[in-house]
Amino acid sequence: MYPLIFIGTWEIVAIVLVVLLLFGGKKIPELMKGLGKGVKSFKEGMNEVEKEINEAGNTPEKTDTYNKEEK
């Protein structure tokens, strides 16, 4: 069984402070912009895969015409 992890207010504050110290205040908007672009492209890719799966399920299956001609 996986342990449950609860993040409180002080943990979030500590994480934000560490990120500020590592990257600085000027780099954070650039990081968030890159993260947003990554999430957007991931969603677009997932939508394309879902669309392809739905289209593949809606196409009629090919019938074997060779066997029909012999009968």
Buried (B, 14 or more C-beta within 10 A) or exposed (E): EEEEEEEEEEEEEEEEEEEEEEEEEEEBEEEEEEEEEEEEEEEEEEEEEEEEEEEEEEEEEEEEEEEEEEE
